[in-house]
Amino acid sequence: MSAHRPFELRASDGKLIRGDRSIGKDRQILFITGFLSTRWGNKSKALAQWCEEQGWGFCCYDVRGFGESEGTFTDYTLSDWIADARLVLQMLTDGQLPPPITIVGNSLGGWIGWLMAQECGAVDRLTLIAPAFNMMGVRAKSISPDRLHEWHTAGWMPWDDDPLHKDWALSWKWVAESEAQWKTSFDRLRRVRTAILHGLQDTAILPGGSSRFVEQLLIHDPSYPVELHLVPGDHRLSGPEHLQLFRRSVMEER
């Protein structure tokens, strides 16, 4: 990763967003990671290598409250992480004639990537991996009434009781913001070439969410340039065959 230089961006609350980027020509790839994931994983490492081979730029970052970025996790919600993505995009588009941007979003980062592509004119391609559209709104509808009542009245609840998640409490504000964003998802569509990859055995973010999203998208714009690939695999889609499909999508190899 010697070609990548760290960067810091100061958010509106004074906390630093930390990430890494490399400068390239022709295209810039922005990777937006998933919920409770840091910026350097198998997918981002593969992306960085492919970008280096092509001479493209690459960027990834940690959201505030997680990873190496500053802040306390419970101080942030969806709107804050959207603001983080927006600030990173502003950095990437600063200057004369920046290269076009492909956003690659994983899980919750997939939905944030979609939202950013709708408002940033420099983004002309999207690859979304198991995108978590309306993640917390869907979660609130899928849990038991007792647990939902507890979340709403207490104001806090972890995603589930898995040891990886139970110590990361989520405020009810996550649900309210998620539903509000979802209600306006198709209001003002901007056409961006979009590929969605989702594992058929994904039990964390069900593939039906991606199918319904594409159905709704095409109802609103029948000519929207979107491809949906439902493939064997779980939420991670981390096998060699998945990385090959991932590469073909991002690098537009046929």
Beta strands, then each sheet from edge to edge (+ up, - down):
strand 1: 5-10
strand 2: 16-22
strand 3: 28-32
strand 4: 57-61
strand 5: 101-106
strand 6: 123-129
strand 7: 156-158
strand 8: 169-171
strand 9: 193-199
strand 10: 226-231
sheet 1: 1+ 2- 4+ 3+ 5+ 6+ 9+ 10+
sheet 2: 7+ 8-
end
